[in-house]
Amino acid sequence: MLNDCKGQKLSSDILLRLFEELEFDFDEAGQPNLPTLVCHPQLKETAERALREVEQDPRYTELMLLKRNKYYAQKRTRRLL
């Protein structure tokens, strides 16, 4: 789990690394249900900027495609008891 950013400021790269390690669901439209990011009020602008940047990153798009495919593949193989 991503737990040491070694003093780096919050950035799109850090968020991308975090999203790589997390598992999350997708809605009916295929959009990810991302976790809530909780931070100090002084980091709000930095966090919002990092989120905007990561959403524009092609690596994010590729990662979401892989995670979406994995999510739906697991959902298809679930058995209801």
Backbone torsions as a table, in degrees:
resi	resn	phi	psi	omega
1	MET	NA	141.3	178.0
2	LEU	-69.2	111.5	-179.1
3	ASN	-137.1	-3.2	-179.9
4	ASP	-136.4	109.2	178.6
5	CYS	-95.1	5.8	175.6
6	LYS	53.4	41.2	176.0
7	GLY	79.2	3.1	179.5
8	GLN	-70.4	149.2	174.9
9	LYS	-75.6	153.1	178.8
10	LEU	-58.6	128.3	-177.8
11	SER	-144.3	172.8	177.9
12	SER	-64.9	-33.2	177.9
13	ASP	-64.4	-41.6	178.4
14	ILE	-65.7	-42.8	178.6
15	LEU	-63.6	-39.6	179.0
16	LEU	-62.9	-42.9	176.9
17	ARG	-61.9	-39.4	178.6
18	LEU	-64.5	-46.2	-179.8
19	PHE	-63.5	-31.4	176.9
20	GLU	-62.1	-34.8	-174.7
21	GLU	-89.5	-20.3	-178.2
22	LEU	-88.7	153.5	171.4
23	GLU	-111.8	139.2	178.2
24	PHE	-149.7	164.9	-178.0
25	ASP	-87.8	170.0	175.9
26	PHE	-126.2	146.8	179.7
27	ASP	-82.1	-177.8	-177.0
28	GLU	-62.2	-27.1	-179.8
29	ALA	-86.5	0.1	179.2
30	GLY	86.0	9.8	179.4
31	GLN	-87.2	139.8	-178.7
32	PRO	-71.3	141.5	172.0
33	ASN	-93.1	85.6	-175.7
34	LEU	-71.2	150.8	178.6
35	PRO	-68.9	159.3	177.0
36	THR	-77.6	131.7	178.1
37	LEU	-95.2	118.9	179.7
38	VAL	-107.8	125.9	-179.4
39	CYS	-147.3	169.3	177.4
40	HIS	-63.8	144.1	-179.4
41	PRO	-54.2	-30.4	179.0
42	GLN	-69.1	-18.4	179.4
43	LEU	-94.3	-0.4	-174.0
44	LYS	-55.8	-50.1	-178.5
45	GLU	-64.3	-40.5	178.7
46	THR	-62.9	-43.8	-179.7
47	ALA	-65.6	-43.3	179.5
48	GLU	-63.3	-40.9	178.7
49	ARG	-64.6	-43.8	179.8
50	ALA	-62.9	-40.3	178.1
51	LEU	-64.3	-42.7	177.7
52	ARG	-62.0	-43.3	-179.0
53	GLU	-65.2	-42.6	-178.0
54	VAL	-66.3	-34.3	179.6
55	GLU	-68.4	-20.9	178.2
56	GLN	-91.8	-8.1	-176.3
57	ASP	-79.3	128.5	178.5
58	PRO	-59.7	-28.3	177.9
59	ARG	-65.3	-34.9	177.9
60	TYR	-65.3	-44.7	179.5
61	THR	-60.1	-45.1	178.7
62	GLU	-64.1	-42.7	179.5
63	LEU	-62.4	-43.9	-179.4
64	MET	-65.2	-35.9	177.1
65	LEU	-63.6	-45.5	178.5
66	LEU	-63.0	-45.1	-179.1
67	LYS	-66.7	-38.0	178.9
68	ARG	-63.6	-45.9	178.8
69	ASN	-61.5	-43.0	178.4
70	LYS	-63.1	-43.0	-179.7
71	TYR	-60.4	-48.6	-178.6
72	TYR	-69.8	-32.3	176.5
73	ALA	-65.3	-41.9	178.1
74	GLN	-68.3	-37.4	-179.8
75	LYS	-64.8	-36.1	179.9
76	ARG	-69.0	-29.0	-176.2
77	THR	-94.2	-2.0	177.8
78	ARG	-68.1	142.6	176.3
79	ARG	-111.2	132.9	175.9
80	LEU	-85.9	133.1	-179.4
81	LEU	-105.8	NA	NA
